């Protein structure tokens, strides 16, 4: 009887209906499911691409492990810490960093920027030199040679090169007492820009400079640093190395992994992804109302045939299965065709990069097709589609009075 019900359901779906309206509503439900599934698959694939893109950006901007102090800003016993890091075999490279807010001025145009002073080993930990728009990474021959973030450079229009006009950095002086002149307020240093790099949410308004420049502006000792960033030989051992370093360095140091440093960022990304998923769950749920309407209209259209089937010995349970299987076939068609269409659009975007992330950028929307995406979309559409088909296939007894 199960095969009979499925066969009749297939005939109801594929054969010509009693009226054009019934055929239209049935296929409208299937097409609506296809469009909703296609849209959901594409959006989830875009978020998968954004995750990969952000992981790549963070990989280049953040170290495997970052060492800071729990007391103030300057790392204590810096020589001792350096010797421990040098003797740790799992560490490939490490670099000292000082990061502080600074005011940059050029031809009466100014802005507050984030000054990141680094040593010459920094690019071995965070290869930011690979993303330079134009110009070159600082050679470290001069302490006042800096790398500027693109948006900041566009606002201030500072020319590139050591023979170009100099800009000026101003760092407020710590201390108390009366102020009698401008020199009592700021430490100043003239700089020239050697190159420009692209910024992002975490590097907007950033200036990369030799660490000696930040020490001069902050009046810090020669070997001082705010943090040490570390590149490991094997990033899979990050947690184990963190525990090892914490034991050697002691409780005065705050040691964090890359994921811990960016916990808030990933929480934001995952929250956005969850909300988008919930929105498309709602879209698919609303789409299933078309499916409910198609099942009801089909029951009305096949009312006389249903009575004939009952008269021939088909029980009510088997008749309900006919309408249930019809709904399942509609859902299956929309799901399979939607996944195929969504995969095709996503693949074309991956190959061609036709859709751009903005009007004034050549960066295409990042897309990644993952097996998990198929599972999420199939499960979501399947639960709603199967549930609606089951619920509305049960109403024929009370609604049509066919017994």
Buried (B, 14 or more C-beta within 10 A) or exposed (E): EEEEBBEBBBEBBEEEBBEEEBBEBBBBBBBBBBBBBBBBBBBBBBBBBBBBBBEEBBBBBBBBBBBBBEEEBBBBBBEEBBEBBEEBEBBBBBBBBBBBEBBBBBEEEBBEBBBBBBBEEBBEBBBBBEBBEEBEBBEBEBBBBBBBBBBBBEBBEBEBEEEEEBBBBBBBBEEEEEEEEEEEEBBBBEBBBBBBBBBBEBBEBBBBBBBBBBBBBBEBEEEBBBBBBBBBEEBEEBEEBBEBBBEBBBEEBBBBBBBBBBEEBBEEBEEEBEEBBEEBBEBBBEBBEBBBBBBBBBBBBBBEBBBEBBEEEBEBEBBBBBBBBBBBBBBBBBBEBBBBBBBEBBEEBBEEBEEEBEEEEEEBBBBBBBEEBBEBBBEBBBBBBBEBBBBBBBBBEEEBEBE
